Amino acid sequence: MSGIQTKACAKPECDNFGKRGQSIGGHGWFRTKRGTKRRYRCKICGGTVSTNTGTAYFGLRCTRSEFDRVASMRVEGVSISAIDRTSGHSRGTVDRWLQRAATSTKRFNDEHLREFEIEETQADELCTFVGNKTDTRWLFTLIEVSSRLWPSKVLGRRSYRNTELLCNETVLRGKIVDTVLAHSDGFEFYERVIRAVLGVGASTPASSNAST
């Protein structure tokens, strides 16, 4: 995909706002302290956007490699305190960068994670807390095993509703292929939700494999 196809007008008042690759053309280059960047122009309103517009890199006063290194360290499980010590960036900066990365990856998933085949799923919940251990939250996660995609997650109470939200989001994003093999722990709502969402007696019924 070319650079132009990934760009869209950034002005909310423009009729072309957010329409990637439509009525967008090249508009020269501009120099920064870290090299030459491409500029694009909306053919409807005349507004310009740069290579970084709409990405996690927009407005950063660092190189992409620095930002990527911090994000990669966190993905690998390195604590924020350790990233602070080893990267040379303050904890506040690291926090802001990680929030940028999370927002950008969510937007990418929302736009592009579509029509993947659902053959085998694995659902689980992780218990965490906010502030202190008396204020607990549950992070529901679901993985499409064959592709290793992580299409959906829900943060909240350990309830039927959140279990249903988790499965519904996966089905809405992907497409069911033949009989789905569904793995889960022994949480009471999984089998009921899987059968309800995927449809008992349909041409593509779910098979629930509950494991501990």
C-alpha positions as CSV (number, residue, x, y, z in Angstrom):
1,M,0.0,0.0,0.0
2,S,1.4,3.4,-1.0
3,G,1.8,6.3,1.3
4,I,-1.0,8.2,-0.3
5,Q,-3.5,5.3,0.1
6,T,-2.9,5.4,3.9
7,K,-3.5,9.2,4.3
8,A,-6.7,11.1,4.8
9,C,-7.8,14.7,5.4
10,A,-7.4,15.6,9.0
11,K,-9.9,18.5,9.1
12,P,-13.2,17.4,10.6
13,E,-15.2,20.1,8.7
14,C,-14.0,18.7,5.3
15,D,-16.3,16.3,3.4
16,N,-13.2,14.2,2.7
17,F,-12.3,13.9,6.4
18,G,-11.0,10.5,7.4
19,K,-11.4,8.9,3.9
20,R,-8.0,7.3,3.4
21,G,-6.6,7.5,-0.1
22,Q,-9.5,9.6,-1.5
23,S,-8.8,13.0,-3.1
24,I,-5.3,13.1,-1.5
25,G,-2.2,14.0,-3.5
26,G,1.5,14.5,-2.9
27,H,2.4,18.1,-1.9
28,G,6.2,18.2,-1.8
29,W,8.5,17.6,1.1
30,F,9.6,19.4,4.3
31,R,12.7,19.2,6.4
32,T,12.9,18.3,10.1
33,K,15.9,17.8,12.5
34,R,15.5,14.1,11.8
35,G,15.3,14.2,8.0
36,T,13.1,14.9,5.1
37,K,9.4,14.1,5.4
38,R,6.6,13.7,2.8
39,R,3.7,16.1,2.7
40,Y,0.2,15.4,1.3
41,R,-2.7,17.7,0.4
42,C,-6.4,17.2,0.4
43,K,-7.8,18.1,-3.0
44,I,-11.2,19.1,-1.5
45,C,-10.2,21.6,1.2
46,G,-6.5,22.2,0.5
47,G,-5.5,21.1,4.0
48,T,-2.1,19.4,4.3
49,V,-1.0,16.3,6.3
50,S,2.4,14.8,6.8
51,T,3.8,11.2,6.8
52,N,3.2,11.1,10.6
53,T,-0.3,12.6,10.7
54,G,-2.7,10.2,12.3
55,T,0.1,7.9,13.7
56,A,1.6,7.5,17.1
57,Y,4.7,9.3,15.8
58,F,2.9,12.6,15.2
59,G,4.4,15.5,17.1
60,L,7.1,13.4,18.8
61,R,10.4,15.1,19.5
62,C,12.4,11.9,19.1
63,T,13.2,9.3,16.4
64,R,10.8,6.6,15.5
65,S,13.4,4.0,16.6
66,E,13.4,5.5,20.1
67,F,9.7,5.3,20.4
68,D,9.5,1.8,19.0
69,R,12.2,0.6,21.4
70,V,10.2,1.9,24.5
71,A,7.0,0.3,23.2
72,S,8.8,-3.0,22.4
73,M,10.3,-3.2,25.9
74,R,6.9,-2.8,27.5
75,V,5.4,-5.5,25.2
76,E,8.2,-7.8,26.4
77,G,7.2,-7.3,30.0
78,V,9.9,-4.7,31.0
79,S,8.5,-2.5,33.9
80,I,8.0,1.2,33.3
81,S,10.6,1.9,36.1
82,A,13.2,-0.2,34.3
83,I,12.4,1.5,30.9
84,D,12.8,4.8,32.6
85,R,16.3,3.8,33.9
86,T,17.6,2.2,30.7
87,S,16.0,4.5,28.0
88,G,17.0,7.8,29.4
89,H,13.4,9.1,29.2
90,S,11.4,10.1,32.3
91,R,8.5,8.0,33.6
92,G,6.0,10.6,32.5
93,T,7.4,10.5,28.9
94,V,7.3,6.7,28.9
95,D,3.7,6.7,30.2
96,R,2.6,9.2,27.4
97,W,4.4,7.2,24.7
98,L,2.8,3.9,25.8
99,Q,-0.6,5.6,25.8
100,R,0.1,6.8,22.2
101,A,1.1,3.3,21.2
102,A,-2.0,1.7,22.7
103,T,-4.3,4.3,21.0
104,S,-2.6,3.8,17.7
105,T,-2.7,0.0,17.8
106,K,-6.4,0.0,18.8
107,R,-7.2,2.2,15.9
108,F,-5.3,0.0,13.5
109,N,-7.1,-3.1,14.8
110,D,-10.5,-1.4,14.5
111,E,-9.8,-0.5,10.9
112,H,-8.0,-3.6,9.6
113,L,-8.8,-6.6,11.8
114,R,-11.7,-7.9,9.7
115,E,-12.9,-11.0,8.0
116,F,-10.3,-13.3,9.5
117,E,-11.3,-17.0,9.7
118,I,-12.6,-18.3,13.1
119,E,-11.6,-21.9,13.4
120,E,-10.5,-22.4,17.0
121,T,-10.8,-20.0,19.9
122,Q,-9.3,-19.8,23.4
123,A,-10.9,-17.5,26.0
124,D,-9.6,-16.7,29.5
125,E,-9.8,-14.0,32.1
126,L,-7.0,-12.2,34.0
127,C,-7.6,-10.5,37.4
128,T,-6.1,-7.1,38.0
129,F,-6.8,-4.2,40.3
130,V,-6.9,-0.3,40.2
131,G,-5.2,1.6,43.0
132,N,-5.5,-1.2,45.6
133,K,-6.3,-4.9,45.6
134,T,-9.8,-4.3,46.9
135,D,-10.8,-2.6,43.6
136,T,-10.5,-5.6,41.2
137,R,-11.1,-5.7,37.5
138,W,-11.2,-8.7,35.1
139,L,-9.7,-8.6,31.7
140,F,-11.5,-11.0,29.4
141,T,-9.4,-12.1,26.4
142,L,-10.0,-14.2,23.4
143,I,-7.4,-15.6,20.9
144,E,-8.1,-17.1,17.5
145,V,-5.7,-20.0,17.9
146,S,-4.8,-20.9,14.3
147,S,-3.8,-17.4,13.3
148,R,-2.7,-16.3,16.8
149,L,-4.8,-13.1,16.4
150,W,-6.1,-11.4,19.6
151,P,-9.3,-9.9,18.1
152,S,-11.2,-8.9,21.3
153,K,-10.9,-8.0,24.9
154,V,-13.3,-6.7,27.6
155,L,-12.3,-5.1,30.9
156,G,-14.9,-5.1,33.7
157,R,-16.8,-7.5,36.0
158,R,-16.6,-11.2,35.7
159,S,-20.2,-11.5,34.4
160,Y,-22.4,-13.0,31.7
161,R,-22.7,-9.7,29.9
162,N,-18.9,-9.2,29.6
163,T,-18.5,-12.8,28.4
164,E,-21.1,-12.2,25.8
165,L,-19.4,-8.9,24.7
166,L,-16.1,-10.7,24.2
167,C,-17.6,-13.4,22.0
168,N,-19.8,-11.1,20.0
169,E,-16.9,-8.8,19.1
170,T,-14.9,-11.7,17.8
171,V,-17.8,-13.0,15.6
172,L,-18.5,-9.5,14.3
173,R,-14.9,-9.0,13.3
174,G,-14.2,-12.4,11.8
175,K,-16.1,-15.1,9.9
176,I,-16.9,-18.6,11.1
177,V,-15.3,-21.5,9.2
178,D,-17.1,-24.8,9.6
179,T,-17.3,-26.1,13.2
180,V,-15.6,-23.9,15.7
181,L,-13.6,-25.5,18.5
182,A,-13.8,-23.3,21.6
183,H,-11.5,-23.6,24.6
184,S,-12.0,-22.0,27.9
185,D,-11.5,-22.4,31.6
186,G,-14.3,-23.6,33.9
187,F,-16.0,-20.1,34.2
188,E,-19.7,-20.8,34.4
189,F,-20.9,-18.6,31.5
190,Y,-18.6,-19.6,28.7
191,E,-20.5,-22.6,27.4
192,R,-23.9,-20.8,27.5
193,V,-22.5,-17.7,25.7
194,I,-20.6,-19.7,23.0
195,R,-23.7,-21.7,22.1
196,A,-25.8,-18.6,22.0
197,V,-23.4,-16.5,20.0
198,L,-22.4,-19.2,17.5
199,G,-25.8,-20.8,17.3
200,V,-26.8,-24.2,18.5
201,G,-28.1,-26.4,15.7
202,A,-26.9,-24.0,13.0
203,S,-24.7,-25.1,10.1
204,T,-21.7,-23.9,12.0
205,P,-22.3,-24.9,15.6
206,A,-19.8,-24.4,18.4
207,S,-18.1,-27.1,20.3
208,S,-17.1,-26.1,23.8
209,N,-14.0,-27.7,25.3
210,A,-13.8,-26.5,28.9
211,S,-10.4,-27.1,30.5
212,T,-8.8,-26.1,33.8
